Amino acid sequence: KTFWWVVKKKSTENYKGVPYITTFLSTSLWTFYGIMNPYGLLVVTVNGAGAIFQLIYVILFLVYAPKDKKVKTAKLVAILDVGFLGAVIAVTLLAFHGTMRLTFVGIICAGLTIGMYASPLSVMRTVIKTKSVEYMPFLLSFFLFLNAGVWSAYALLVKDIYIGVPNAIGFILGSAQLILYLMYNNKKSAEAIEEEEEEEGGGGSAHLVKGGIEMHSVEDNLTNRSLNKWKSLPKPNFSRQHSMQKIIKTLSLTPYELQSSWPLH
């Protein structure tokens, strides 16, 4: 499911490539361990299939990763999945004999399996920091947990310490991942919350500006109407205006001035 979305979006976004690289290395070495073990048929078939899947995931990650991340991932693949894997196989076949081969490869496989289960710790730190499980796929965490539990039970039955110890540790780390998933599954990341707040804030500001512009336009329209109405009023007649001024002037005279202004008969 994770890589289906990667192919669909044509980007690995913030997904980490380390879990797939280490898992590919681990499954490849476990396949080699099963080949040397007389009773390792189940180990060979399961880990052989796992190695094929992980190889596909690593290739897809290299194809769709950003340029800077692609370079770092390619270097890690060259160091671990090519150089280290080839060196272990060569040393095992050339430097050891008999049961020592199984012991040597078993110790290395156990250490790498612990590293495989511990590799999502960086993602767990991101989950705690962002309070979001967006980049911690549930299915990957669940099946790592389930895988570790089943192989731990298998190791107890066949009394294989190289399988039992790392898977017991993986069972504990897988449980921690599921607990984190339950804690932060319904919570949004800090970046998503900030984006929503910015969108809401921007929308509110735009609404206020738009409202201010509309109110300003209404006020301008009312003012223009008042001016036009005042301009459209009929102009007073000159003779009427002169008569009104004469009446007002007459009313403002004192009795003495009024009497002196009357005409003599």
C-alpha positions in Angstrom: 0.0 0.0 0.0 2.8 2.4 0.8 4.6 2.0 -2.5 1.3 2.0 -4.4 0.9 5.6 -3.1 4.5 6.4 -3.9 4.1 5.3 -7.5 0.8 7.1 -7.8 2.2 10.4 -6.4 5.6 9.8 -8.1 7.3 10.9 -4.9 8.5 9.2 -1.7 7.8 12.5 0.2 9.0 12.0 3.8 9.1 8.3 3.8 12.4 6.8 5.1 14.3 4.3 2.9 16.4 2.9 5.7 13.8 0.3 6.8 13.6 -1.2 3.3 17.3 -1.2 2.8 18.1 -3.0 6.1 15.2 -5.4 5.7 16.5 -6.4 2.2 19.9 -7.0 3.7 18.5 -8.9 6.6 16.2 -11.2 4.5 19.1 -11.9 2.1 21.4 -13.0 4.9 18.7 -15.1 6.5 18.2 -16.8 3.2 21.9 -17.5 3.1 21.6 -18.8 6.7 18.7 -21.1 5.8 20.6 -22.5 2.9 23.5 -23.6 5.2 21.1 -24.9 7.9 20.0 -28.5 7.3 16.6 -27.7 8.8 16.3 -24.2 7.3 13.7 -24.8 4.6 11.1 -22.5 6.1 13.8 -19.8 6.7 14.9 -20.0 3.1 11.4 -19.8 1.5 10.1 -17.0 3.8 13.2 -14.8 3.6 13.7 -15.5 0.0 10.3 -14.2 -0.9 10.9 -11.3 1.5 14.2 -10.4 -0.2 12.5 -10.2 -3.6 9.8 -7.9 -2.3 12.3 -5.7 -0.5 14.4 -5.5 -3.6 11.4 -4.2 -5.5 10.7 -1.6 -2.8 14.3 -0.4 -2.8 14.3 0.0 -6.6 11.0 2.0 -6.5 12.3 4.1 -3.7 15.4 5.0 -5.8 13.2 5.8 -8.8 10.8 8.2 -7.0 13.0 9.7 -4.2 14.0 13.4 -4.5 17.4 14.0 -5.9 19.3 14.6 -2.6 17.6 11.7 -0.9 18.1 9.5 -4.0 21.9 10.0 -3.8 22.1 9.1 -0.1 19.9 6.1 -0.5 21.9 4.8 -3.5 25.1 5.1 -1.4 23.5 3.2 1.5 22.3 0.5 -0.9 25.8 0.2 -2.4 27.4 -0.1 1.1 25.0 -2.4 2.8 23.1 -4.4 0.2 26.0 -4.9 -2.2 29.3 -4.4 -0.4 28.5 -5.8 3.1 26.3 -8.6 1.8 29.0 -9.7 -0.7 31.7 -9.5 2.0 29.8 -11.6 4.5 29.1 -14.4 1.9 32.8 -14.3 0.7 34.2 -14.5 4.2 31.8 -17.2 5.3 32.7 -19.5 2.4 36.4 -18.8 2.4 37.4 -18.3 6.0 35.1 -20.7 7.9 34.2 -24.3 7.7 31.6 -26.7 9.2 29.3 -25.4 12.0 31.4 -22.2 12.3 29.8 -20.9 9.1 26.4 -21.3 10.6 27.5 -19.6 13.9 29.1 -16.7 12.0 26.2 -16.0 9.7 23.7 -16.5 12.6 25.3 -13.8 14.8 25.4 -11.4 11.9 21.8 -12.1 11.0 20.7 -11.6 14.6 22.4 -8.3 14.8 20.9 -7.1 11.5 17.5 -8.3 12.5 17.7 -6.1 15.6 18.8 -3.3 13.4 15.9 -3.9 11.1 13.4 -3.8 14.0 15.2 -0.7 15.4 15.3 1.2 12.1 11.8 2.6 12.5 13.0 4.4 15.6 13.7 7.5 13.5 10.1 7.4 12.3 8.9 6.9 15.8 10.8 10.0 16.8 9.1 11.9 14.0 5.7 10.7 15.1 6.3 11.9 18.6 7.6 15.2 17.4 4.8 15.9 14.9 2.1 14.1 16.8 1.1 12.5 13.5 1.4 8.9 12.1 1.2 10.1 8.5 4.7 8.7 7.6 4.5 5.6 9.8 2.5 3.1 7.7 0.3 1.0 9.9 0.6 -2.2 7.9 4.4 -2.1 8.0 4.3 -1.7 11.8 1.6 -4.3 12.3 3.3 -7.0 10.2 6.7 -6.3 11.8 5.1 -6.8 15.2 3.3 -10.0 14.0 6.4 -11.3 12.2 8.5 -10.9 15.3 6.0 -12.6 17.5 5.6 -15.6 15.3 9.3 -16.1 14.7 9.9 -15.8 18.5 7.5 -18.7 19.0 9.2 -20.6 16.2 12.6 -20.1 17.8 11.4 -21.5 21.1 10.2 -24.6 19.4 13.4 -25.3 17.4 15.7 -23.9 20.1 17.4 -21.5 17.7 18.9 -18.6 19.7 19.9 -16.7 16.6 16.3 -16.4 15.5 14.8 -16.0 19.0 16.8 -13.1 20.5 16.4 -10.5 17.7 12.7 -11.4 17.1 12.0 -11.0 20.8 13.5 -7.5 20.7 11.5 -6.8 17.5 8.3 -7.9 19.2 8.9 -5.3 21.9 9.7 -2.5 19.4 6.7 -3.5 17.3 4.5 -3.2 20.3 5.8 0.3 20.9 5.0 1.3 17.3 1.5 0.1 17.6 1.0 2.0 20.9 2.3 5.2 19.2 -0.1 4.6 16.3 -3.1 4.3 18.7 -2.0 7.5 20.5 -1.5 9.7 17.5 -3.7 8.2 14.8 -6.5 10.8 15.0 -4.3 13.8 15.6 -3.2 16.1 12.8 0.4 17.1 12.3 1.6 20.5 13.4 2.3 21.5 9.7 -1.3 20.6 8.8 -2.7 22.6 11.7 -0.6 25.7 10.7 -1.7 25.4 7.1 -5.4 25.3 8.1 -4.9 28.3 10.5 -3.1 30.3 7.7 -6.0 29.5 5.3 -8.6 30.5 7.8 -6.7 33.7 8.7 -6.2 34.6 5.1 -9.8 34.0 4.2 -11.0 36.1 7.2 -8.7 39.0 6.2 -9.9 38.8 2.6 -13.5 38.8 3.9 -12.9 41.9 6.0 -11.2 43.7 3.2 -14.0 42.8 0.8 -16.6 43.9 3.4 -14.7 47.2 3.9 -14.6 47.8 0.2 -18.3 47.1 -0.2 -19.2 49.4 2.7 -17.0 52.1 1.3 -18.7 51.7 -2.1 -22.2 52.0 -0.4 -21.1 55.2 1.4 -19.8 56.7 -1.8 -23.0 55.9 -3.6 -25.1 57.5 -0.9 -22.9 60.6 -1.0 -23.1 60.9 -4.7 -26.9 60.5 -4.6 -27.1 63.3 -2.1 -25.0 65.6 -4.2 -26.9 64.8 -7.3 -30.2 65.4 -5.5 -29.0 68.7 -4.2 -27.8 69.7 -7.7 -31.1 68.7 -9.2 -33.2 71.1 -7.0 -34.7 74.0 -8.8 -32.8 77.3 -8.6 -34.7 80.1 -6.8 -36.0 83.0 -8.9 -34.0 86.2 -8.7 -37.1 88.4 -8.0 -38.4 86.1 -5.3 -35.0 86.0 -3.7 -34.8 89.8 -3.8 -38.3 90.1 -2.2 -37.3 87.7 0.6 -34.2 89.7 1.4 -36.3 92.9 1.5 -38.8 91.4 3.9 -36.0 90.1 6.2 -34.3 93.5 6.2 -37.6 95.3 7.0 -38.3 92.9 10.0 -34.8 93.6 11.4 -35.4 97.4 11.6 -36.1 99.2 14.9 -39.4 101.0 15.4 -37.7 104.4 14.9 -36.0 103.3 11.7 -39.2 101.7 10.6 -41.2 104.9 11.1 -38.6 107.1 9.3 -38.7 104.8 6.4 -42.4 105.2 5.8 -43.3 107.6 3.0 -44.9 111.0 4.0 -48.4 111.8 2.8 
